[in-house]
Structure formats: structure tokens, C-alpha cells
């Protein structure tokens, strides 16, 4: 799986590099160019503010993709804003197990020490709306340049699912305790095609008044570290 993901990233980066070159070359005489961009990203998902001794297990990851409209504000068009829309998917592996009782109530407890299991995940898809401040060293004919983009992002949860799998059983159910609206701040920076991506969620992953079996409120937040590619 990891080899496949890295192959996809390499192909995406190669395509993005050629697409960026072709697009900017076609704008040689255009001093009013825009950097309207499609974006694709892959990131590692770490959780902060975990309750008690809860930790993460195995790989937690996410993907994102979408389109950002460029809104330059200066004559050189090196500074401006960006407003976009996209989709994201996250899969979080940790040892805080969610179980749904027959009453519909969801309870949370750390996986018992010594219990063998394959995975314990919380996964969800969301619609995302990024709003960012943009700086870049590009011109209408300069296709290799430094960029720094930073801003805020809103994510609307389309549905979350908790899954617990052992060698004998699989439990999976829709988890309505996950926040419908999540927001955070992010920064992307890099040269040419390859850009680093950092995101920190400002509000909790779960809704208010969601507690573990020990009575501790679950106030976990996502911290994403990864790569993002911009395609003109």
C-alpha cells in the first residue's frame, strides 16, 4: 500500500511539473496572469490533546484535493489571496475504542492491554473550503519559483465511521459524535512542484460533552504533516 501511494505521489508531481511549465509558457505575454490551481495532497495525521494514556497505533493518513481561485492584489501579482473548494478523507488509527450500545449510545475506552486487534480506526470524508494569503516569486514566464501560502480551512463532515477489527470480528458503525464543522489553520511552502503542508485543527474533533468511560472529555485535535502539489 505504501509503495502504491508513493508511486501515485511521484506521478502526480511529474504531471504537475509539466502542466505548470506548459501553462506558464503559454502566458509569456500575459502580465495579468492568474495562478488558479488544482491541488492534491497526502498527509500523516497525528492527534493532540488525547485523553489519558491514549495513543495512536499504526498509520493515520489523509488525502485532499480541490481547486483554488487566485486573487492577486499587487501589480507584480506576487501577493494575493486564494479561495477554494475541495474534498478530504482522513483515517485515524488509535487505541481509543468506540463501541455502540444497543441503546445507540457510544462509549469510549482505551483498548485493553494485551488485547490483540488488527485496527481501530475513525474515518471520515469532508468538504473543505480553504481561504489563504499567498506569496510567490513567480512571473508570467517563470515556472520554477518559491511559494508560501497560509490561511484557514473549514471542513464540513459528510459522515464519520468507527471501525474495530480483530482476527475474528469486525465492528463498524456511523459515529455521530464527530463534529459536523471543523476548522483550523494551515501553511504550505515549497519550490516548484514539491511543497510541504502543515495543518492544525483549532476546534475539537468530537462534539462537546463526549467523554471516555473514565469521565475525561475527549478534546482531540488533528495535526497534519505532509506534501501538497499545485497544478496550474
Backbone torsions as a table, in degrees:
resi	resn	phi	psi	omega
1	UNK	NA	-43.8	-179.4
2	UNK	-63.8	-40.5	179.8
3	UNK	-62.7	-40.3	179.2
4	UNK	-63.4	-43.4	-179.5
5	UNK	-62.7	-41.3	179.4
6	UNK	-69.0	-34.6	175.5
7	UNK	-63.1	-42.5	178.5
8	UNK	-63.3	-40.3	178.1
9	UNK	-63.4	-41.6	-179.8
10	UNK	-64.3	-43.7	179.5
11	UNK	-64.7	-40.7	178.4
12	UNK	-62.2	-44.0	179.9
13	UNK	-63.5	-41.3	179.8
14	UNK	-64.4	-44.6	179.6
15	UNK	-64.7	-42.5	-179.1
16	UNK	-61.6	-39.9	-179.3
17	UNK	-63.1	-46.3	179.4
18	UNK	-67.3	-40.5	-179.1
19	UNK	-64.3	-39.2	179.7
20	UNK	-65.7	-41.4	178.9
21	UNK	-63.0	-48.3	-178.1
22	UNK	-63.4	-41.5	-177.2
23	UNK	-65.6	-45.4	-177.8
24	UNK	-73.3	-32.5	178.0
25	UNK	-63.6	-31.9	-179.5
26	UNK	-74.0	-10.6	-176.0
27	UNK	-110.6	27.8	-173.8
28	UNK	-54.8	-39.9	-176.8
29	UNK	-98.2	11.5	-176.6
30	UNK	-102.1	107.2	179.4
31	UNK	-88.3	0.0	179.2
32	UNK	-116.3	40.3	-177.0
33	UNK	-71.4	154.6	175.1
34	UNK	-119.7	148.8	174.3
35	UNK	-104.6	54.3	170.8
36	UNK	-63.2	130.5	-170.3
37	UNK	-139.3	141.7	161.8
38	UNK	-84.8	148.3	178.1
39	UNK	-132.6	146.0	175.9
40	UNK	-134.6	137.1	-178.4
41	UNK	-146.4	157.3	176.5
42	UNK	-138.3	137.3	-175.4
43	UNK	-147.2	157.5	171.5
44	UNK	-89.6	136.9	-175.4
45	UNK	-111.1	110.6	174.8
46	UNK	-104.7	150.0	178.1
47	UNK	-108.6	135.7	173.9
48	UNK	-110.0	166.9	178.9
49	UNK	57.0	39.5	177.8
50	UNK	-72.0	144.4	179.9
51	UNK	-74.3	142.5	174.0
52	UNK	55.2	-133.5	-179.9
53	UNK	-96.5	14.7	-178.1
54	UNK	-62.3	138.0	177.6
55	UNK	-136.3	178.6	179.1
56	UNK	-97.2	152.0	-179.7
57	UNK	-132.6	141.6	179.7
58	UNK	59.3	-162.8	-173.0
59	UNK	-93.0	127.4	171.6
60	UNK	-106.4	130.5	-171.3
61	UNK	-144.0	171.3	176.7
62	UNK	-158.6	160.2	176.8
63	UNK	-130.5	152.5	175.8
64	UNK	-147.0	153.4	177.7
65	UNK	-163.8	149.7	-179.6
66	UNK	174.7	-159.3	-177.1
67	UNK	-134.5	138.7	178.0
68	UNK	-124.3	127.5	176.0
69	UNK	-85.2	127.7	-178.5
70	UNK	-85.5	133.6	-179.7
71	UNK	-129.9	78.4	-178.7
72	UNK	-69.4	150.3	-176.7
73	UNK	-123.9	-9.0	178.5
74	UNK	-117.5	166.5	-174.4
75	UNK	-63.4	-39.3	179.5
76	UNK	-73.2	-13.0	179.3
77	UNK	61.9	29.0	178.8
78	UNK	-93.9	-10.7	-178.5
79	UNK	-133.2	140.4	179.8
80	UNK	-179.8	-158.6	-179.5
81	UNK	-126.8	164.8	176.0
82	UNK	-140.6	138.0	177.6
83	UNK	-130.7	129.0	-173.8
84	UNK	-141.0	-177.8	174.8
85	UNK	-149.2	143.7	-177.8
86	UNK	-163.6	-168.9	178.9
87	UNK	-129.4	151.3	177.3
88	UNK	-141.3	152.8	175.3
89	UNK	-135.3	135.0	179.5
90	UNK	-131.4	141.6	174.5
91	UNK	-129.4	117.0	-175.0
92	UNK	-112.7	122.3	176.8
93	UNK	-104.1	124.2	174.2
94	UNK	-152.1	-177.8	-177.9
95	UNK	-107.0	22.1	170.7
96	UNK	-94.8	102.8	-173.9
97	UNK	-85.8	134.3	175.1
98	UNK	-104.1	131.6	177.3
99	UNK	-129.1	136.8	179.0
100	UNK	-101.3	121.4	179.7
101	UNK	-78.7	169.5	-179.4
102	UNK	-63.2	-22.4	178.3
103	UNK	-79.4	-9.5	-176.5
104	UNK	96.8	-12.6	178.8
105	UNK	-68.7	138.8	178.2
106	UNK	-104.0	127.7	179.3
107	UNK	-115.9	150.2	-174.9
108	UNK	-126.1	127.5	176.2
109	UNK	-145.4	149.1	175.5
110	UNK	-66.2	139.3	178.7
111	UNK	-57.1	132.8	-176.9
112	UNK	-60.0	134.8	177.7
113	UNK	-57.0	135.5	179.2
114	UNK	90.1	-12.8	178.2
115	UNK	-75.2	125.0	-179.1
116	UNK	-87.1	126.7	177.6
117	UNK	-147.6	157.4	-177.3
118	UNK	-86.7	-44.9	178.8
119	UNK	-160.4	153.0	176.4
120	UNK	-138.2	101.5	-169.1
121	UNK	-123.2	150.9	166.4
122	UNK	-119.4	119.1	-177.2
123	UNK	-127.7	148.0	178.4
124	UNK	-161.0	152.7	174.0
125	UNK	-108.9	152.6	-178.4
126	UNK	-150.5	154.4	168.9
127	UNK	-90.4	131.5	-178.2
128	UNK	-119.6	145.3	178.5
129	UNK	-126.5	101.6	177.6
130	UNK	-88.0	139.3	173.0
131	UNK	-128.5	118.1	-169.8
132	UNK	-136.0	156.2	168.1
133	UNK	-95.3	136.5	-172.7
134	UNK	-125.6	133.2	169.2
135	UNK	-129.7	136.0	177.0
136	UNK	-150.5	157.2	-179.3
137	UNK	-100.0	29.8	-175.7
138	UNK	-87.5	162.5	167.5
139	UNK	-134.2	-177.6	179.6
140	UNK	-66.5	-18.5	-178.2
141	UNK	-120.2	-0.3	-178.5
142	UNK	-102.8	108.8	-173.8
143	UNK	-100.7	-9.9	173.9
144	UNK	-111.4	112.6	-174.0
145	UNK	-154.0	162.6	174.8
146	UNK	-84.2	147.9	175.7
147	UNK	-142.9	148.2	171.4
148	UNK	-135.6	116.8	177.5
149	UNK	-119.8	137.4	177.5
150	UNK	-151.6	149.7	-179.9
151	UNK	177.5	-150.8	179.9
152	UNK	-122.7	156.8	-177.7
153	UNK	-139.5	133.3	174.0
154	UNK	-103.8	136.2	176.3
155	UNK	-125.6	125.2	176.7
156	UNK	-102.0	117.9	-176.0
157	UNK	-69.6	123.8	179.4
158	UNK	-91.7	-4.6	-180.0
159	UNK	143.7	125.9	-179.2
160	UNK	-110.6	152.2	-179.3
161	UNK	-138.5	131.5	173.7
162	UNK	-99.8	135.1	-177.0
163	UNK	-137.5	131.6	176.8
164	UNK	-127.8	123.9	-173.9
165	UNK	-127.2	129.0	170.2
166	UNK	-116.0	-175.5	178.8
167	UNK	-69.0	-17.5	-176.1
168	UNK	-114.1	-28.2	-172.6
169	UNK	-134.1	162.6	174.1
170	UNK	-141.4	124.0	176.0
171	UNK	-114.7	128.5	-179.2
172	UNK	-147.2	134.4	-179.5
173	UNK	-155.4	158.5	177.4
174	UNK	-73.8	128.0	-175.2
175	UNK	-107.3	106.3	-178.2
176	UNK	-86.4	1.3	178.4
177	UNK	-78.4	-14.6	179.7
178	UNK	-74.2	138.6	-177.8
179	UNK	-57.0	139.1	176.2
180	UNK	-71.8	-37.5	-178.5
181	UNK	-120.9	124.1	177.4
182	UNK	-122.4	147.7	-180.0
183	UNK	-145.4	153.6	-178.8
184	UNK	-165.1	179.9	179.4
185	UNK	-114.4	149.5	-176.1
186	UNK	-145.0	163.1	178.4
187	UNK	-144.1	133.5	172.1
188	UNK	-128.8	140.1	-179.3
189	UNK	-153.4	148.1	179.2
190	UNK	172.3	-172.6	-177.9
191	UNK	-125.3	128.8	179.3
192	UNK	61.4	-122.1	-173.5
193	UNK	-82.0	-39.0	-171.4
194	UNK	-85.4	124.6	-178.7
195	UNK	-136.4	136.1	175.5
196	UNK	-81.9	151.5	-175.8
197	UNK	-134.1	132.9	178.8
198	UNK	-136.2	131.0	-179.1
199	UNK	-138.4	139.2	174.4
200	UNK	-130.0	126.8	-179.1
201	UNK	-78.2	131.1	-175.2
202	UNK	-91.4	-26.4	176.2
203	UNK	-110.5	159.4	-176.2
204	UNK	-63.3	152.9	176.9
205	UNK	-66.7	-35.1	-179.3
206	UNK	-102.6	160.1	178.0
207	UNK	-68.4	169.4	177.5
208	UNK	-64.5	152.3	175.0
209	UNK	62.1	37.4	170.3
210	UNK	-107.9	119.7	-172.3
211	UNK	-122.8	157.7	171.1
212	UNK	-78.7	171.9	177.6
213	UNK	-64.0	-19.3	178.1
214	UNK	-88.9	1.4	176.3
215	UNK	88.9	11.7	179.7
216	UNK	-96.2	130.3	-179.1
217	UNK	-67.0	139.9	179.3
218	UNK	-90.0	108.0	-176.7
219	UNK	-119.7	32.5	-176.7
220	UNK	-62.5	146.0	176.0
221	UNK	-131.6	151.1	-178.3
222	UNK	-88.4	139.7	171.5
223	UNK	-125.4	113.8	-175.8
224	UNK	-105.8	132.9	175.6
225	UNK	-129.7	126.1	-178.1
226	UNK	-172.7	-154.6	-179.8
227	UNK	-123.4	147.5	176.3
228	UNK	-137.0	140.4	-178.6
229	UNK	-118.8	136.7	178.7
230	UNK	-110.1	130.3	-177.1
231	UNK	-119.6	117.3	-178.8
232	UNK	-73.6	NA	NA
